[in-house]
Structures are given as structure tokens and as C-alpha cells.
Amino acid sequence: MALFSKLKDKLFKSSSRLEQGLDAIVEDGGEETTAPDPIPPAPAPHSEPAPEVAQPDMAPEQAVAKPVSTTAESAPSKSMLGRLFGRAETETTVRRTLDDDMLEQLEELLIASDMGVDTALRVTANMAEGRYGRKLSTQEIKQLLAQEVARVMEPVAKPMPLYSKRPQVVLVVGVNGSGKTTTIGKLASQFRAAGKNVVIAAGDTFRAAAVEQLQVWGDRAGVPVLTAPEGSDPASLAFDALTRAQEDGADLLMIDTAGRLQNRADLMEELAKIVRVIRKVDETAPHNTLLVLDATTGQNALSQVDTFQKLADVSGLVMTKLDGTAKGGVLVALADKFGLPIHAIGVGEQIDDLSPFDPEEFAAALTGLEKG
Ligand SMILES: Nc1nc2c(ncn2[C@@H]2O[C@H](COP(=O)(O)OP(=O)(O)OP(=O)(O)O)[C@@H](O)[C@H]2O)c(=O)[nH]1
């Protein structure tokens, strides 16, 4: 629960935007009702991809919405009496009938939260499945949305796989400023805390500042950072780093790379050369290719995945800067469109601000759903 609160606090901007939007949609055209109208559990979606995610049973108590607006003075005693006599809650709640108008507003809200058109349409269609014409409260809508988001995210929530191969080579790619250096530092610190012997190679040899920054993170994580003179060949550094990591019996070698997309052909050649050269030392390397994406770029993250999949054999994603952005919905679009594993999320600039990706926590934080 502590992590959830942290994530929810940190994802405040995303959740507050969605939350306010959902409130407004229900209030707009909704009416006060006294009789609870429990929503049925979600049927299996008809959509692609169709991950097999267990649908949490919605117990009647959960299905009864938390009141959006209640007659304040009567709420506690009614609730108490209801419980005493085993009756359902009869508080006043604003509910709105789920119709085409409401679905359209929901779609627009999800698109505005960077979920992308296709994903927003799919998610709302699944929300409406078997519930069209029913009266729903904001809380129920949030529950449904959170369920659908979690359903999309569940199959991609996978920690970075660790192999018995030593050293395991992790190539880290992404555009400049996406948070590669920070993420490498955070990951190195976590792996080190887990007892792994980690080495970092500063493969963006063209920028002295990038190398220095990586050294700062290496110091923080207590991990050696191998560097090469400015302007030297990154592939040659990667080769030396892997050779040394092997000699030292390291468990993990994390290789930082340049992220200049301005000249895509050069970058492609550079990444391809790194891979070619490290395969001379270990033909199974790299074992992971992590693409680091900046959540604040919103829909841009989708085109970055497209591009980097062409440049490198991306095996998993890390999404940074999910704190302080209202664009967290892009993660749902990414999961829906590419299905690449999301290994971790960055929720701050400190060394501990890298969390495993938990779909339910993320969905609850994104939608502003209070978890019981
Ligand atoms: N708020 C927040 N900031 C982050 C996060 N991850 C990275 N940053 C910040 O983003 C900025 C860029 O991060 P870097 O790690 O330098 O990014 P990079 O991809 O290595 O960039 P280059 O060195 O230019 O290639 C820094 O100011 C980091 O502190 C995060 O999860 N949350």
C-alpha cells in the first residue's frame, strides 16, 4: 500500500486530469439516484490483444458506488443502519446512463490523456460491453476504467529477465534526455543491492558531459564505470568493457549508448557495430536491449518505439518521468500497440525512484481510483 500511495502521489497529474474529467462526464447529464444499480462484472473483451487476465470479482459491496455527492447529514447514519439491517446502501449518488454520448465523452477524455485513438476506442468499447444503458457513478466508471487499463497492461508487466549467463550484457538505448543515464544508475544500484556484480560502460563517447554524468551515477550506485576518450569508437569501448567484465567475473554489464536521432543512419550503424563487436566476445550478447522512454513526450514515445525497433532489437521498455506528467496514459497505448515488456517505471530523479511496473497500481493511480 505504501508503494501505491507513493505512485498515486507521484502520478498525481495523470490521475487528477482523468479524475476530474470522469467527474465532469458523470455530472454532465447524470442525476441523483438513491437505489444502487450494481454494475455487472466485466465480460471477456472482444478485442485484440486479448490477454488472459483474471477479472477481479466485483462483490456487491464493491459494486455499490462511493457517493459522489451525498446528503451530508444523513450519510453516516444511513450507512450504519444499512449495515445493521444487512440492507444495501441507499445514499444519494450521481449516476449517468452509459449511452453513446457518454461513451464519446469517455473516448475524448482517454485520447486527451494520451492513450491514443485506437486504445481509447478499445478500452471504452470494453467498458460498455454488457453495461450499455446502465446508470453508472463516477466511482463505478473509475473501477471499470481501472480494470480495463490493468487488463491491457497485465501481459507487459515483466521485470527485466536475469539469465545465468555471466556477464549478462544489457544494451541501453533511447533518445538523448530520455533518462538513460539516470535509469542505468538506478538499475545498477538495485542490482548491486541484490548482490550482483555490475559494471557500466559509458558508450556515448561523443559527449564528455554524458560520460561525467554516468560516472556520478556509478559512484552513487557503487559500481565501476568504464570510459574511453571523447570521440573514440563506442564499439571499441563496448568490446573492452565486455572483455574486462568477463575477466572480473561481473554478473551484469550495462552499456549506455548515444541517442542522437538527428542522423538516424549514423546511429543505426553505431548500434549495429556495438552489437557486432560484442558478439566477437560473446555471440549471445546483448542479452537485453532496453529502450528508455520519457513519459512526458506523450504520443512521441510511440514513434520512438517504432524507430528504435528498426535500429536495435528492443527487448523491453523503461518509462521514465511518470512523476509530474499528465501523459501517463501513453503507457497504455504502448502496451496495447507494441506489447513490449515494461520492466520498470521512473518516478523521480533520486536513485530509489525506479519502481517495478505493477499494472493494478498503475491503473488505480492513473484513474484516481481509491484502493480499499
Ligand atoms: N522527474 C524525473 N526526472 C527524471 C527521471 N529519469 C530521469 N530524469 C531526469 O531527466 C533528465 C535527463 O536524464 P538523463 O538520465 O541524463 O537522460 P539521458 O537519456 O542519459 O540523456 P543524455 O545524457 O542527454 O543522453 C535528468 O535531469 C534526470 O534527472 C524520472 O523518472 N523522473
The ligand as a MOL file (V3000), in Angstrom:
LIG
                    3D

  0  0  0     0  0            999 V3000
M  V30 BEGIN CTAB
M  V30 COUNTS 32 34 0 0 0
M  V30 BEGIN ATOM
M  V30 1 N 11.2280 13.5800 -12.6830 0
M  V30 2 C 12.0000 12.6420 -13.2330 0
M  V30 3 N 13.1250 13.0060 -13.8650 0
M  V30 4 C 13.8950 12.0510 -14.4130 0
M  V30 5 C 13.5430 10.6790 -14.3480 0
M  V30 6 N 14.5120 9.9860 -15.0000 0
M  V30 7 C 15.4090 10.8940 -15.4430 0
M  V30 8 N 15.0500 12.1440 -15.0940 0
M  V30 9 C 15.7160 13.4260 -15.3990 0
M  V30 10 O 15.7650 13.5990 -16.7990 0
M  V30 11 C 16.9250 14.3040 -17.1810 0
M  V30 12 C 17.6460 13.5250 -18.2770 0
M  V30 13 O 18.0730 12.3050 -17.7420 0
M  V30 14 P 19.3980 11.5650 -18.2320 0
M  V30 15 O 19.4930 10.3160 -17.4430 0
M  V30 16 O 20.5340 12.4850 -18.2450 0
M  V30 17 O 18.9790 11.2460 -19.7190 0
M  V30 18 P 19.8690 10.6020 -20.8750 0
M  V30 19 O 18.9290 9.8430 -21.7330 0
M  V30 20 O 21.0140 9.8880 -20.3340 0
M  V30 21 O 20.3010 11.8950 -21.6240 0
M  V30 22 P 21.6930 12.2010 -22.3450 0
M  V30 23 O 22.7380 12.1390 -21.2900 0
M  V30 24 O 21.4630 13.5740 -22.8690 0
M  V30 25 O 21.8330 11.1470 -23.3850 0
M  V30 26 C 17.7390 14.4840 -15.9120 0
M  V30 27 O 17.5310 15.7680 -15.4200 0
M  V30 28 C 17.1570 13.4480 -14.9480 0
M  V30 29 O 17.2610 13.8470 -13.6120 0
M  V30 30 C 12.3230 10.3280 -13.6640 0
M  V30 31 O 11.9040 9.1700 -13.5750 0
M  V30 32 N 11.6020 11.3480 -13.1220 0
M  V30 END ATOM
M  V30 BEGIN BOND
M  V30 1 1 1 2
M  V30 2 2 2 3
M  V30 3 1 2 32
M  V30 4 1 3 4
M  V30 5 2 4 5
M  V30 6 1 4 8
M  V30 7 1 5 6
M  V30 8 1 5 30
M  V30 9 2 6 7
M  V30 10 1 7 8
M  V30 11 1 8 9
M  V30 12 1 9 10
M  V30 13 1 9 28
M  V30 14 1 10 11
M  V30 15 1 11 12
M  V30 16 1 11 26
M  V30 17 1 12 13
M  V30 18 1 13 14
M  V30 19 2 14 15
M  V30 20 1 14 16
M  V30 21 1 14 17
M  V30 22 1 17 18
M  V30 23 2 18 19
M  V30 24 1 18 20
M  V30 25 1 18 21
M  V30 26 1 21 22
M  V30 27 2 22 23
M  V30 28 1 22 24
M  V30 29 1 22 25
M  V30 30 1 26 27
M  V30 31 1 26 28
M  V30 32 1 28 29
M  V30 33 2 30 31
M  V30 34 1 30 32
M  V30 END BOND
M  V30 END CTAB
M  END
